[in-house]
Amino acid sequence: MMKYFRYHNTNCFFLEGKAGKFMAFDAGWPGTLYEYGRMMKTVGLQFENLSWAVISHMHMDHAGLLGDFLSAGIVCFVFDD
């Protein structure tokens, strides 16, 4: 199952994994972790269940929360431009 939301002109996509865990495609804007988590709730997801993230490229709107994700223990796969 795929879910998504849009904030600050960025689309954030999620794919369901095992046991209710999710993978994010890209990591949103820097300094918006609280808002990102709140937006996840609007589509029925919880930040605590985010286990993996794929960062498509190192622009602020796609990799801004990378440090926050890593601090939260989320496994991140980063692609360089």
Residue pairs with C-beta under 8 A, 6 or more apart in sequence:
1 15
1 16
2 13
2 14
2 15
2 16
3 13
3 14
3 16
3 43
3 44
3 45
4 11
4 12
4 13
4 14
4 43
5 11
5 12
5 39
5 40
5 42
5 43
6 12
7 28
7 29
7 32
7 35
7 36
7 39
8 28
8 29
8 32
8 61
9 61
10 26
10 28
10 29
10 61
10 62
12 24
12 25
12 26
12 28
12 36
12 39
13 24
13 25
13 26
14 22
14 23
14 24
14 25
14 40
14 43
14 45
14 50
15 22
15 23
15 25
16 22
17 23
17 51
17 52
20 49
21 49
21 50
21 51
21 52
22 45
22 49
22 50
22 51
22 52
23 50
23 51
23 52
23 53
23 54
24 50
24 52
24 53
24 54
24 69
24 74
25 53
25 54
25 56
26 53
26 54
26 55
26 56
26 61
26 62
26 63
27 53
27 55
27 62
27 63
27 64
27 65
27 66
27 68
27 69
27 76
28 36
28 61
28 62
28 64
28 65
29 36
29 60
29 61
29 64
29 65
30 60
30 64
30 65
31 64
32 64
32 65
33 65
33 68
36 47
36 65
37 47
40 46
40 47
40 50
47 72
50 69
50 72
50 74
51 74
51 75
52 74
52 75
52 76
52 77
53 66
53 69
53 74
53 75
53 76
53 77
54 76
54 77
54 79
55 62
55 63
55 66
55 76
55 77
55 78
55 79
56 62
56 79
57 63
57 79
57 80
57 81
58 78
58 80
58 81
63 78
66 76
66 78
69 76
70 76
